[in-house]
């Protein structure tokens, strides 16, 4: 047995992210109060509601200071989540760099921008799936704390050829997932089980 209270914050983080695998990656674009377009990946991400469609990201703070993504979303009340596939994995990794708020990770990674339909925050053209989101709910969680951001999906964009019978075909999407440390996984070996 491991008692979480005996671990440092860093050790608990490292252990937790190596156990909860694979995690989907939300590559989030947001716009700063001064108009800088920010992009950053988060693997504490998931869908949490269908009616309305709600997705959630958890944005950890750095030494107690909010990250640019959280600051931007709380200011503008909107953002775009992109699903990461193998083709944009390297660019996604570039956006994980800690840049000053006045520098754009979008430019550093050489992503192409595309206008959104329902929100002002632009989308990353290269991503296969885009969720245009408006801030639905915000809360702080735990010590640090972590900024929990819930977004209502107001528009969904899916690359042509990915949908089959109303759902995304994972064998065509080629999404990647986050593991522990610096490790990632590919979604290639899929199997089906029919629910009883």
PyMOL commands that place a pseudoatom at each C-alpha (Angstrom):
pseudoatom trace, name=CA, resn=UNK, resi=1, chain=A, elem=C, hetatm=0, pos=[0.000, 0.000, 0.000]
pseudoatom trace, name=CA, resn=UNK, resi=2, chain=A, elem=C, hetatm=0, pos=[1.094, 3.546, -0.730]
pseudoatom trace, name=CA, resn=UNK, resi=3, chain=A, elem=C, hetatm=0, pos=[-0.196, 6.279, 1.546]
pseudoatom trace, name=CA, resn=UNK, resi=4, chain=A, elem=C, hetatm=0, pos=[-0.598, 9.443, -0.606]
pseudoatom trace, name=CA, resn=UNK, resi=5, chain=A, elem=C, hetatm=0, pos=[-0.056, 11.648, 2.459]
pseudoatom trace, name=CA, resn=UNK, resi=6, chain=A, elem=C, hetatm=0, pos=[3.554, 10.370, 2.696]
pseudoatom trace, name=CA, resn=UNK, resi=7, chain=A, elem=C, hetatm=0, pos=[4.471, 11.480, -0.840]
pseudoatom trace, name=CA, resn=UNK, resi=8, chain=A, elem=C, hetatm=0, pos=[5.692, 14.868, -1.958]
pseudoatom trace, name=CA, resn=UNK, resi=9, chain=A, elem=C, hetatm=0, pos=[3.503, 16.758, -4.423]
pseudoatom trace, name=CA, resn=UNK, resi=10, chain=A, elem=C, hetatm=0, pos=[5.942, 15.961, -7.233]
pseudoatom trace, name=CA, resn=UNK, resi=11, chain=A, elem=C, hetatm=0, pos=[6.104, 12.247, -6.391]
pseudoatom trace, name=CA, resn=UNK, resi=12, chain=A, elem=C, hetatm=0, pos=[2.310, 12.001, -6.128]
pseudoatom trace, name=CA, resn=UNK, resi=13, chain=A, elem=C, hetatm=0, pos=[1.953, 13.727, -9.512]
pseudoatom trace, name=CA, resn=UNK, resi=14, chain=A, elem=C, hetatm=0, pos=[4.473, 11.413, -11.175]
pseudoatom trace, name=CA, resn=UNK, resi=15, chain=A, elem=C, hetatm=0, pos=[2.813, 8.314, -9.704]
pseudoatom trace, name=CA, resn=UNK, resi=16, chain=A, elem=C, hetatm=0, pos=[-0.736, 9.425, -10.514]
pseudoatom trace, name=CA, resn=UNK, resi=17, chain=A, elem=C, hetatm=0, pos=[-0.024, 10.258, -14.172]
pseudoatom trace, name=CA, resn=UNK, resi=18, chain=A, elem=C, hetatm=0, pos=[1.751, 6.935, -14.652]
pseudoatom trace, name=CA, resn=UNK, resi=19, chain=A, elem=C, hetatm=0, pos=[-1.285, 5.041, -13.301]
pseudoatom trace, name=CA, resn=UNK, resi=20, chain=A, elem=C, hetatm=0, pos=[-4.096, 6.905, -15.065]
pseudoatom trace, name=CA, resn=UNK, resi=21, chain=A, elem=C, hetatm=0, pos=[-3.224, 5.998, -18.652]
pseudoatom trace, name=CA, resn=UNK, resi=22, chain=A, elem=C, hetatm=0, pos=[-3.656, 6.655, -21.457]
pseudoatom trace, name=CA, resn=UNK, resi=23, chain=A, elem=C, hetatm=0, pos=[-5.045, 10.164, -21.005]
pseudoatom trace, name=CA, resn=UNK, resi=24, chain=A, elem=C, hetatm=0, pos=[-6.518, 12.147, -23.896]
pseudoatom trace, name=CA, resn=UNK, resi=25, chain=A, elem=C, hetatm=0, pos=[-4.751, 15.399, -24.725]
pseudoatom trace, name=CA, resn=UNK, resi=26, chain=A, elem=C, hetatm=0, pos=[-6.590, 18.700, -25.027]
pseudoatom trace, name=CA, resn=UNK, resi=27, chain=A, elem=C, hetatm=0, pos=[-4.554, 21.182, -27.038]
pseudoatom trace, name=CA, resn=UNK, resi=28, chain=A, elem=C, hetatm=0, pos=[-6.209, 24.428, -25.954]
pseudoatom trace, name=CA, resn=UNK, resi=29, chain=A, elem=C, hetatm=0, pos=[-6.163, 27.770, -27.721]
pseudoatom trace, name=CA, resn=UNK, resi=30, chain=A, elem=C, hetatm=0, pos=[-7.101, 30.895, -25.803]
pseudoatom trace, name=CA, resn=UNK, resi=31, chain=A, elem=C, hetatm=0, pos=[-6.594, 34.624, -26.258]
pseudoatom trace, name=CA, resn=UNK, resi=32, chain=A, elem=C, hetatm=0, pos=[-4.875, 36.840, -23.706]
pseudoatom trace, name=CA, resn=UNK, resi=33, chain=A, elem=C, hetatm=0, pos=[-6.354, 40.175, -22.579]
pseudoatom trace, name=CA, resn=UNK, resi=34, chain=A, elem=C, hetatm=0, pos=[-3.776, 41.872, -24.846]
pseudoatom trace, name=CA, resn=UNK, resi=35, chain=A, elem=C, hetatm=0, pos=[-4.732, 39.711, -27.853]
pseudoatom trace, name=CA, resn=UNK, resi=36, chain=A, elem=C, hetatm=0, pos=[-1.909, 37.143, -27.848]
pseudoatom trace, name=CA, resn=UNK, resi=37, chain=A, elem=C, hetatm=0, pos=[-3.060, 33.711, -29.056]
pseudoatom trace, name=CA, resn=UNK, resi=38, chain=A, elem=C, hetatm=0, pos=[-1.944, 31.030, -26.622]
pseudoatom trace, name=CA, resn=UNK, resi=39, chain=A, elem=C, hetatm=0, pos=[-1.806, 27.265, -27.170]
pseudoatom trace, name=CA, resn=UNK, resi=40, chain=A, elem=C, hetatm=0, pos=[-1.068, 24.674, -24.493]
pseudoatom trace, name=CA, resn=UNK, resi=41, chain=A, elem=C, hetatm=0, pos=[-1.651, 20.928, -24.017]
pseudoatom trace, name=CA, resn=UNK, resi=42, chain=A, elem=C, hetatm=0, pos=[-3.436, 19.419, -21.009]
pseudoatom trace, name=CA, resn=UNK, resi=43, chain=A, elem=C, hetatm=0, pos=[-3.889, 15.717, -20.294]
pseudoatom trace, name=CA, resn=UNK, resi=44, chain=A, elem=C, hetatm=0, pos=[-6.180, 16.189, -17.310]
pseudoatom trace, name=CA, resn=UNK, resi=45, chain=A, elem=C, hetatm=0, pos=[-9.064, 16.429, -19.784]
pseudoatom trace, name=CA, resn=UNK, resi=46, chain=A, elem=C, hetatm=0, pos=[-12.320, 14.648, -20.486]
pseudoatom trace, name=CA, resn=UNK, resi=47, chain=A, elem=C, hetatm=0, pos=[-15.995, 14.867, -21.440]
pseudoatom trace, name=CA, resn=UNK, resi=48, chain=A, elem=C, hetatm=0, pos=[-18.256, 15.191, -18.401]
pseudoatom trace, name=CA, resn=UNK, resi=49, chain=A, elem=C, hetatm=0, pos=[-21.787, 15.865, -19.692]
pseudoatom trace, name=CA, resn=UNK, resi=50, chain=A, elem=C, hetatm=0, pos=[-23.867, 15.363, -22.821]
pseudoatom trace, name=CA, resn=UNK, resi=51, chain=A, elem=C, hetatm=0, pos=[-26.850, 17.676, -22.254]
pseudoatom trace, name=CA, resn=UNK, resi=52, chain=A, elem=C, hetatm=0, pos=[-25.408, 20.230, -22.581]
pseudoatom trace, name=CA, resn=UNK, resi=53, chain=A, elem=C, hetatm=0, pos=[-22.126, 18.886, -23.992]
pseudoatom trace, name=CA, resn=UNK, resi=54, chain=A, elem=C, hetatm=0, pos=[-19.492, 19.793, -21.375]
pseudoatom trace, name=CA, resn=UNK, resi=55, chain=A, elem=C, hetatm=0, pos=[-15.760, 19.098, -21.457]
pseudoatom trace, name=CA, resn=UNK, resi=56, chain=A, elem=C, hetatm=0, pos=[-13.305, 19.741, -18.646]
pseudoatom trace, name=CA, resn=UNK, resi=57, chain=A, elem=C, hetatm=0, pos=[-9.632, 20.593, -18.343]
pseudoatom trace, name=CA, resn=UNK, resi=58, chain=A, elem=C, hetatm=0, pos=[-7.608, 20.859, -15.160]
pseudoatom trace, name=CA, resn=UNK, resi=59, chain=A, elem=C, hetatm=0, pos=[-4.903, 23.525, -15.325]
pseudoatom trace, name=CA, resn=UNK, resi=60, chain=A, elem=C, hetatm=0, pos=[-2.293, 23.119, -12.607]
pseudoatom trace, name=CA, resn=UNK, resi=61, chain=A, elem=C, hetatm=0, pos=[-0.671, 26.280, -11.297]
pseudoatom trace, name=CA, resn=UNK, resi=62, chain=A, elem=C, hetatm=0, pos=[3.062, 26.943, -11.366]
pseudoatom trace, name=CA, resn=UNK, resi=63, chain=A, elem=C, hetatm=0, pos=[4.292, 27.891, -7.901]
pseudoatom trace, name=CA, resn=UNK, resi=64, chain=A, elem=C, hetatm=0, pos=[0.747, 29.026, -7.064]
pseudoatom trace, name=CA, resn=UNK, resi=65, chain=A, elem=C, hetatm=0, pos=[0.473, 31.288, -10.132]
pseudoatom trace, name=CA, resn=UNK, resi=66, chain=A, elem=C, hetatm=0, pos=[-2.256, 30.694, -12.731]
pseudoatom trace, name=CA, resn=UNK, resi=67, chain=A, elem=C, hetatm=0, pos=[-1.055, 29.573, -16.140]
pseudoatom trace, name=CA, resn=UNK, resi=68, chain=A, elem=C, hetatm=0, pos=[-1.797, 31.724, -19.183]
pseudoatom trace, name=CA, resn=UNK, resi=69, chain=A, elem=C, hetatm=0, pos=[-4.544, 29.369, -20.379]
pseudoatom trace, name=CA, resn=UNK, resi=70, chain=A, elem=C, hetatm=0, pos=[-6.555, 29.742, -17.164]
pseudoatom trace, name=CA, resn=UNK, resi=71, chain=A, elem=C, hetatm=0, pos=[-5.996, 33.507, -17.042]
pseudoatom trace, name=CA, resn=UNK, resi=72, chain=A, elem=C, hetatm=0, pos=[-7.124, 33.878, -20.650]
pseudoatom trace, name=CA, resn=UNK, resi=73, chain=A, elem=C, hetatm=0, pos=[-10.212, 31.685, -20.318]
pseudoatom trace, name=CA, resn=UNK, resi=74, chain=A, elem=C, hetatm=0, pos=[-11.360, 33.395, -17.130]
pseudoatom trace, name=CA, resn=UNK, resi=75, chain=A, elem=C, hetatm=0, pos=[-10.975, 36.741, -18.910]
pseudoatom trace, name=CA, resn=UNK, resi=76, chain=A, elem=C, hetatm=0, pos=[-12.576, 35.948, -22.295]
pseudoatom trace, name=CA, resn=UNK, resi=77, chain=A, elem=C, hetatm=0, pos=[-14.963, 33.174, -21.146]
pseudoatom trace, name=CA, resn=UNK, resi=78, chain=A, elem=C, hetatm=0, pos=[-14.141, 31.086, -24.228]
pseudoatom trace, name=CA, resn=UNK, resi=79, chain=A, elem=C, hetatm=0, pos=[-11.560, 28.712, -25.715]
pseudoatom trace, name=CA, resn=UNK, resi=80, chain=A, elem=C, hetatm=0, pos=[-11.063, 25.942, -28.273]
pseudoatom trace, name=CA, resn=UNK, resi=81, chain=A, elem=C, hetatm=0, pos=[-9.986, 22.375, -27.486]
pseudoatom trace, name=CA, resn=UNK, resi=82, chain=A, elem=C, hetatm=0, pos=[-8.206, 20.392, -30.204]
pseudoatom trace, name=CA, resn=UNK, resi=83, chain=A, elem=C, hetatm=0, pos=[-7.703, 16.634, -30.277]
pseudoatom trace, name=CA, resn=UNK, resi=84, chain=A, elem=C, hetatm=0, pos=[-4.066, 15.696, -30.920]
pseudoatom trace, name=CA, resn=UNK, resi=85, chain=A, elem=C, hetatm=0, pos=[-3.242, 13.111, -33.567]
pseudoatom trace, name=CA, resn=UNK, resi=86, chain=A, elem=C, hetatm=0, pos=[0.100, 11.672, -34.630]
pseudoatom trace, name=CA, resn=UNK, resi=87, chain=A, elem=C, hetatm=0, pos=[0.562, 14.305, -37.354]
pseudoatom trace, name=CA, resn=UNK, resi=88, chain=A, elem=C, hetatm=0, pos=[0.601, 17.214, -34.907]
pseudoatom trace, name=CA, resn=UNK, resi=89, chain=A, elem=C, hetatm=0, pos=[2.297, 15.484, -31.959]
pseudoatom trace, name=CA, resn=UNK, resi=90, chain=A, elem=C, hetatm=0, pos=[5.606, 17.335, -32.420]
pseudoatom trace, name=CA, resn=UNK, resi=91, chain=A, elem=C, hetatm=0, pos=[3.880, 20.702, -32.749]
pseudoatom trace, name=CA, resn=UNK, resi=92, chain=A, elem=C, hetatm=0, pos=[1.796, 19.962, -29.655]
pseudoatom trace, name=CA, resn=UNK, resi=93, chain=A, elem=C, hetatm=0, pos=[5.006, 19.227, -27.755]
pseudoatom trace, name=CA, resn=UNK, resi=94, chain=A, elem=C, hetatm=0, pos=[6.445, 22.602, -28.797]
pseudoatom trace, name=CA, resn=UNK, resi=95, chain=A, elem=C, hetatm=0, pos=[3.401, 24.350, -27.286]
pseudoatom trace, name=CA, resn=UNK, resi=96, chain=A, elem=C, hetatm=0, pos=[4.191, 22.818, -23.895]
pseudoatom trace, name=CA, resn=UNK, resi=97, chain=A, elem=C, hetatm=0, pos=[7.162, 25.211, -23.516]
pseudoatom trace, name=CA, resn=UNK, resi=98, chain=A, elem=C, hetatm=0, pos=[6.819, 27.842, -20.791]
pseudoatom trace, name=CA, resn=UNK, resi=99, chain=A, elem=C, hetatm=0, pos=[6.785, 31.036, -22.845]
pseudoatom trace, name=CA, resn=UNK, resi=100, chain=A, elem=C, hetatm=0, pos=[6.138, 34.529, -21.481]
pseudoatom trace, name=CA, resn=UNK, resi=101, chain=A, elem=C, hetatm=0, pos=[2.489, 35.680, -21.780]
pseudoatom trace, name=CA, resn=UNK, resi=102, chain=A, elem=C, hetatm=0, pos=[3.353, 38.052, -24.642]
pseudoatom trace, name=CA, resn=UNK, resi=103, chain=A, elem=C, hetatm=0, pos=[4.775, 35.240, -26.823]
pseudoatom trace, name=CA, resn=UNK, resi=104, chain=A, elem=C, hetatm=0, pos=[2.541, 32.918, -28.838]
pseudoatom trace, name=CA, resn=UNK, resi=105, chain=A, elem=C, hetatm=0, pos=[3.035, 29.158, -28.712]
pseudoatom trace, name=CA, resn=UNK, resi=106, chain=A, elem=C, hetatm=0, pos=[0.990, 29.013, -31.917]
pseudoatom trace, name=CA, resn=UNK, resi=107, chain=A, elem=C, hetatm=0, pos=[3.726, 30.945, -33.720]
pseudoatom trace, name=CA, resn=UNK, resi=108, chain=A, elem=C, hetatm=0, pos=[6.516, 28.960, -32.041]
pseudoatom trace, name=CA, resn=UNK, resi=109, chain=A, elem=C, hetatm=0, pos=[4.971, 25.693, -33.265]
pseudoatom trace, name=CA, resn=UNK, resi=110, chain=A, elem=C, hetatm=0, pos=[4.096, 27.153, -36.700]
pseudoatom trace, name=CA, resn=UNK, resi=111, chain=A, elem=C, hetatm=0, pos=[0.431, 26.182, -36.457]
pseudoatom trace, name=CA, resn=UNK, resi=112, chain=A, elem=C, hetatm=0, pos=[-1.952, 27.639, -39.039]
pseudoatom trace, name=CA, resn=UNK, resi=113, chain=A, elem=C, hetatm=0, pos=[-4.915, 29.483, -37.553]
pseudoatom trace, name=CA, resn=UNK, resi=114, chain=A, elem=C, hetatm=0, pos=[-8.515, 29.211, -38.678]
pseudoatom trace, name=CA, resn=UNK, resi=115, chain=A, elem=C, hetatm=0, pos=[-11.453, 31.397, -37.669]
pseudoatom trace, name=CA, resn=UNK, resi=116, chain=A, elem=C, hetatm=0, pos=[-13.960, 29.827, -35.315]
pseudoatom trace, name=CA, resn=UNK, resi=117, chain=A, elem=C, hetatm=0, pos=[-17.715, 29.980, -35.957]
pseudoatom trace, name=CA, resn=UNK, resi=118, chain=A, elem=C, hetatm=0, pos=[-19.262, 30.570, -32.518]
pseudoatom trace, name=CA, resn=UNK, resi=119, chain=A, elem=C, hetatm=0, pos=[-16.336, 31.944, -30.460]
pseudoatom trace, name=CA, resn=UNK, resi=120, chain=A, elem=C, hetatm=0, pos=[-13.685, 34.574, -31.168]
pseudoatom trace, name=CA, resn=UNK, resi=121, chain=A, elem=C, hetatm=0, pos=[-10.789, 32.288, -30.186]
pseudoatom trace, name=CA, resn=UNK, resi=122, chain=A, elem=C, hetatm=0, pos=[-9.186, 30.900, -33.364]
pseudoatom trace, name=CA, resn=UNK, resi=123, chain=A, elem=C, hetatm=0, pos=[-8.721, 27.205, -34.121]
pseudoatom trace, name=CA, resn=UNK, resi=124, chain=A, elem=C, hetatm=0, pos=[-5.641, 25.242, -35.180]
pseudoatom trace, name=CA, resn=UNK, resi=125, chain=A, elem=C, hetatm=0, pos=[-6.222, 24.148, -38.771]
pseudoatom trace, name=CA, resn=UNK, resi=126, chain=A, elem=C, hetatm=0, pos=[-4.018, 21.038, -38.517]
pseudoatom trace, name=CA, resn=UNK, resi=127, chain=A, elem=C, hetatm=0, pos=[-5.990, 19.380, -35.712]
pseudoatom trace, name=CA, resn=UNK, resi=128, chain=A, elem=C, hetatm=0, pos=[-8.515, 16.705, -36.729]
pseudoatom trace, name=CA, resn=UNK, resi=129, chain=A, elem=C, hetatm=0, pos=[-11.188, 17.701, -34.171]
pseudoatom trace, name=CA, resn=UNK, resi=130, chain=A, elem=C, hetatm=0, pos=[-12.020, 21.116, -32.687]
pseudoatom trace, name=CA, resn=UNK, resi=131, chain=A, elem=C, hetatm=0, pos=[-14.412, 21.887, -29.815]
pseudoatom trace, name=CA, resn=UNK, resi=132, chain=A, elem=C, hetatm=0, pos=[-15.395, 25.546, -29.695]
pseudoatom trace, name=CA, resn=UNK, resi=133, chain=A, elem=C, hetatm=0, pos=[-16.188, 26.174, -26.026]
pseudoatom trace, name=CA, resn=UNK, resi=134, chain=A, elem=C, hetatm=0, pos=[-17.730, 28.817, -23.812]
pseudoatom trace, name=CA, resn=UNK, resi=135, chain=A, elem=C, hetatm=0, pos=[-16.885, 28.821, -20.122]
pseudoatom trace, name=CA, resn=UNK, resi=136, chain=A, elem=C, hetatm=0, pos=[-19.682, 26.998, -18.308]
pseudoatom trace, name=CA, resn=UNK, resi=137, chain=A, elem=C, hetatm=0, pos=[-18.264, 26.613, -14.825]
pseudoatom trace, name=CA, resn=UNK, resi=138, chain=A, elem=C, hetatm=0, pos=[-15.017, 27.266, -12.984]
pseudoatom trace, name=CA, resn=UNK, resi=139, chain=A, elem=C, hetatm=0, pos=[-13.736, 26.067, -9.641]
pseudoatom trace, name=CA, resn=UNK, resi=140, chain=A, elem=C, hetatm=0, pos=[-10.497, 25.696, -7.709]
pseudoatom trace, name=CA, resn=UNK, resi=141, chain=A, elem=C, hetatm=0, pos=[-9.525, 22.221, -6.517]
pseudoatom trace, name=CA, resn=UNK, resi=142, chain=A, elem=C, hetatm=0, pos=[-6.996, 21.032, -3.968]
pseudoatom trace, name=CA, resn=UNK, resi=143, chain=A, elem=C, hetatm=0, pos=[-3.821, 22.586, -2.659]
pseudoatom trace, name=CA, resn=UNK, resi=144, chain=A, elem=C, hetatm=0, pos=[-1.989, 24.747, -5.130]
pseudoatom trace, name=CA, resn=UNK, resi=145, chain=A, elem=C, hetatm=0, pos=[-4.745, 25.006, -6.254]
pseudoatom trace, name=CA, resn=UNK, resi=146, chain=A, elem=C, hetatm=0, pos=[-5.673, 23.525, -9.640]
pseudoatom trace, name=CA, resn=UNK, resi=147, chain=A, elem=C, hetatm=0, pos=[-7.985, 25.547, -11.909]
pseudoatom trace, name=CA, resn=UNK, resi=148, chain=A, elem=C, hetatm=0, pos=[-10.855, 23.324, -13.088]
pseudoatom trace, name=CA, resn=UNK, resi=149, chain=A, elem=C, hetatm=0, pos=[-12.426, 24.715, -16.240]
pseudoatom trace, name=CA, resn=UNK, resi=150, chain=A, elem=C, hetatm=0, pos=[-15.673, 23.348, -17.643]
pseudoatom trace, name=CA, resn=UNK, resi=151, chain=A, elem=C, hetatm=0, pos=[-16.564, 24.406, -21.158]
pseudoatom trace, name=CA, resn=UNK, resi=152, chain=A, elem=C, hetatm=0, pos=[-19.834, 24.016, -23.029]
pseudoatom trace, name=CA, resn=UNK, resi=153, chain=A, elem=C, hetatm=0, pos=[-19.192, 22.815, -26.569]
pseudoatom trace, name=CA, resn=UNK, resi=154, chain=A, elem=C, hetatm=0, pos=[-21.032, 25.295, -28.816]
pseudoatom trace, name=CA, resn=UNK, resi=155, chain=A, elem=C, hetatm=0, pos=[-19.560, 24.068, -32.117]
pseudoatom trace, name=CA, resn=UNK, resi=156, chain=A, elem=C, hetatm=0, pos=[-17.772, 20.879, -33.120]
pseudoatom trace, name=CA, resn=UNK, resi=157, chain=A, elem=C, hetatm=0, pos=[-15.557, 20.480, -36.189]
pseudoatom trace, name=CA, resn=UNK, resi=158, chain=A, elem=C, hetatm=0, pos=[-14.476, 17.019, -37.371]
pseudoatom trace, name=CA, resn=UNK, resi=159, chain=A, elem=C, hetatm=0, pos=[-12.130, 16.397, -40.286]
pseudoatom trace, name=CA, resn=UNK, resi=160, chain=A, elem=C, hetatm=0, pos=[-13.830, 14.916, -43.323]
pseudoatom trace, name=CA, resn=UNK, resi=161, chain=A, elem=C, hetatm=0, pos=[-13.488, 11.148, -43.515]
pseudoatom trace, name=CA, resn=UNK, resi=162, chain=A, elem=C, hetatm=0, pos=[-13.313, 10.551, -39.742]
pseudoatom trace, name=CA, resn=UNK, resi=163, chain=A, elem=C, hetatm=0, pos=[-17.026, 10.026, -39.107]
pseudoatom trace, name=CA, resn=UNK, resi=164, chain=A, elem=C, hetatm=0, pos=[-18.546, 6.618, -39.666]
pseudoatom trace, name=CA, resn=UNK, resi=165, chain=A, elem=C, hetatm=0, pos=[-22.142, 5.901, -38.662]
pseudoatom trace, name=CA, resn=UNK, resi=166, chain=A, elem=C, hetatm=0, pos=[-22.223, 9.067, -36.545]
pseudoatom trace, name=CA, resn=UNK, resi=167, chain=A, elem=C, hetatm=0, pos=[-19.075, 8.364, -34.532]
pseudoatom trace, name=CA, resn=UNK, resi=168, chain=A, elem=C, hetatm=0, pos=[-15.374, 9.033, -35.061]
pseudoatom trace, name=CA, resn=UNK, resi=169, chain=A, elem=C, hetatm=0, pos=[-13.469, 6.001, -36.351]
pseudoatom trace, name=CA, resn=UNK, resi=170, chain=A, elem=C, hetatm=0, pos=[-10.424, 5.666, -34.030]
pseudoatom trace, name=CA, resn=UNK, resi=171, chain=A, elem=C, hetatm=0, pos=[-8.502, 3.762, -36.705]
pseudoatom trace, name=CA, resn=UNK, resi=172, chain=A, elem=C, hetatm=0, pos=[-8.698, 6.843, -38.923]
pseudoatom trace, name=CA, resn=UNK, resi=173, chain=A, elem=C, hetatm=0, pos=[-8.218, 9.463, -36.195]
pseudoatom trace, name=CA, resn=UNK, resi=174, chain=A, elem=C, hetatm=0, pos=[-4.792, 8.225, -35.016]
pseudoatom trace, name=CA, resn=UNK, resi=175, chain=A, elem=C, hetatm=0, pos=[-5.097, 10.097, -31.718]
pseudoatom trace, name=CA, resn=UNK, resi=176, chain=A, elem=C, hetatm=0, pos=[-2.248, 10.018, -29.238]
pseudoatom trace, name=CA, resn=UNK, resi=177, chain=A, elem=C, hetatm=0, pos=[-2.536, 9.721, -25.473]
pseudoatom trace, name=CA, resn=UNK, resi=178, chain=A, elem=C, hetatm=0, pos=[-0.395, 10.792, -22.555]
pseudoatom trace, name=CA, resn=UNK, resi=179, chain=A, elem=C, hetatm=0, pos=[1.335, 8.268, -20.321]
pseudoatom trace, name=CA, resn=UNK, resi=180, chain=A, elem=C, hetatm=0, pos=[3.684, 8.841, -17.369]
pseudoatom trace, name=CA, resn=UNK, resi=181, chain=A, elem=C, hetatm=0, pos=[6.949, 10.773, -17.640]
pseudoatom trace, name=CA, resn=UNK, resi=182, chain=A, elem=C, hetatm=0, pos=[7.692, 11.806, -21.225]
pseudoatom trace, name=CA, resn=UNK, resi=183, chain=A, elem=C, hetatm=0, pos=[5.864, 8.829, -22.725]
pseudoatom trace, name=CA, resn=UNK, resi=184, chain=A, elem=C, hetatm=0, pos=[2.917, 8.860, -25.137]
pseudoatom trace, name=CA, resn=UNK, resi=185, chain=A, elem=C, hetatm=0, pos=[0.763, 6.176, -26.745]
pseudoatom trace, name=CA, resn=UNK, resi=186, chain=A, elem=C, hetatm=0, pos=[-0.760, 5.715, -30.191]
pseudoatom trace, name=CA, resn=UNK, resi=187, chain=A, elem=C, hetatm=0, pos=[-4.304, 4.508, -30.788]
pseudoatom trace, name=CA, resn=UNK, resi=188, chain=A, elem=C, hetatm=0, pos=[-3.665, 1.790, -33.348]
pseudoatom trace, name=CA, resn=UNK, resi=189, chain=A, elem=C, hetatm=0, pos=[-4.493, -1.601, -31.833]
pseudoatom trace, name=CA, resn=UNK, resi=190, chain=A, elem=C, hetatm=0, pos=[-8.231, -1.391, -31.181]
pseudoatom trace, name=CA, resn=UNK, resi=191, chain=A, elem=C, hetatm=0, pos=[-10.723, -4.137, -30.326]
pseudoatom trace, name=CA, resn=UNK, resi=192, chain=A, elem=C, hetatm=0, pos=[-14.458, -4.308, -29.759]
pseudoatom trace, name=CA, resn=UNK, resi=193, chain=A, elem=C, hetatm=0, pos=[-16.499, -5.708, -26.871]
pseudoatom trace, name=CA, resn=UNK, resi=194, chain=A, elem=C, hetatm=0, pos=[-20.285, -5.629, -26.995]
pseudoatom trace, name=CA, resn=UNK, resi=195, chain=A, elem=C, hetatm=0, pos=[-21.865, -4.596, -23.691]
pseudoatom trace, name=CA, resn=UNK, resi=196, chain=A, elem=C, hetatm=0, pos=[-24.064, -7.280, -22.086]
for i in range(1, 196): cmd.bond("trace and resi %d" % i, "trace and resi %d" % (i + 1))
show_as sticks, trace
zoom trace
